[in-house]
């Protein structure tokens, strides 16, 4: 439904059948996009994604708000929250317990 990102991260917003696995889908997206990036030399050197991902669900009534958020990442992060600050806020807002050792490697 929407793909957007900024310097150090990508957001994907999609509908997923209840029997489908988020982890399987993300694995396929990362593998195929890494292959495409490397085959087409879109990145100097060898490109690969970090391990892991963050997954959050939203209700259908929030669809337009989330699409707008995903599509305006550059504006959203300009002079505002860094990805690290945003991600930690989302984890806290959703009440997700986490250990720092298992978080992404964040880049400034």
C-alpha positions in Angstrom: 0.0 0.0 0.0 3.0 2.3 0.7 6.8 2.3 0.7 8.8 5.2 2.0 12.0 5.8 3.8 14.8 8.1 4.6 18.6 7.8 4.7 18.9 4.9 7.1 15.6 3.0 7.0 12.6 1.9 5.0 8.9 1.7 5.9 6.6 -0.8 4.2 2.8 -0.7 4.8 0.9 -3.7 3.5 -2.1 -5.9 4.1 -1.2 -9.5 4.9 -3.5 -12.5 4.9 -3.8 -13.9 8.5 -2.3 -17.2 7.5 0.9 -15.5 6.0 4.0 -14.9 8.1 5.5 -11.5 8.5 9.0 -12.9 8.9 8.7 -15.0 5.7 7.6 -12.0 3.8 10.3 -9.7 5.1 12.9 -12.4 4.4 11.7 -12.6 0.8 11.7 -8.8 0.4 15.2 -8.4 1.8 16.6 -11.2 -0.3 15.1 -10.1 -3.6 15.8 -6.4 -3.1 19.4 -7.1 -2.1 19.9 -9.2 -5.2 18.3 -6.5 -7.4 20.4 -3.7 -5.8 23.6 -5.7 -6.2 22.8 -7.1 -9.7 22.1 -3.6 -10.9 25.0 -2.0 -9.0 22.7 0.6 -7.3 25.1 0.7 -4.3 28.9 1.0 -4.2 30.3 -2.3 -3.0 28.1 -5.1 -1.7 24.7 -4.2 -0.3 23.0 -6.2 2.4 20.3 -5.4 4.9 20.8 -5.5 8.7 19.4 -8.5 10.5 15.9 -8.1 11.9 13.0 -5.8 11.4 10.2 -4.1 13.3 6.6 -5.0 12.6 3.6 -3.0 13.8 -0.1 -3.5 13.1 -2.7 -0.8 12.6 -6.5 -0.9 12.3 -8.2 -0.3 9.0 -9.5 3.1 10.3 -5.8 4.2 10.5 -4.9 3.3 6.9 -4.8 6.8 5.4 -2.9 8.2 8.3 -0.2 5.5 8.1 0.1 5.8 4.3 0.6 9.5 4.6 3.2 8.9 7.3 5.1 6.3 5.2 5.0 8.5 2.1 6.4 11.6 3.8 9.4 10.2 5.6 11.9 12.7 4.3 9.8 15.6 5.5 9.0 13.7 8.8 12.7 13.3 9.6 14.0 16.6 8.5 15.0 18.5 11.6 12.8 16.1 13.7 13.3 12.7 15.4 16.1 10.5 14.2 15.2 7.0 13.2 16.5 5.7 16.5 14.4 8.1 18.5 11.4 7.3 16.3 11.8 3.5 16.6 12.3 3.6 20.4 9.2 5.8 20.7 7.2 3.3 18.7 8.4 0.4 20.8 7.4 2.3 23.9 4.0 3.5 22.5 3.1 0.0 21.6 4.2 -1.3 25.0 6.9 -3.6 23.5 9.6 -4.7 25.9 13.1 -4.8 24.4 16.7 -5.2 25.2 19.2 -2.7 23.7 21.5 -5.6 22.7 18.8 -6.7 20.2 18.1 -3.3 18.6 19.3 -2.3 15.1 22.6 -0.7 14.6 21.5 2.9 14.2 23.3 5.5 12.0 23.3 9.2 12.5 
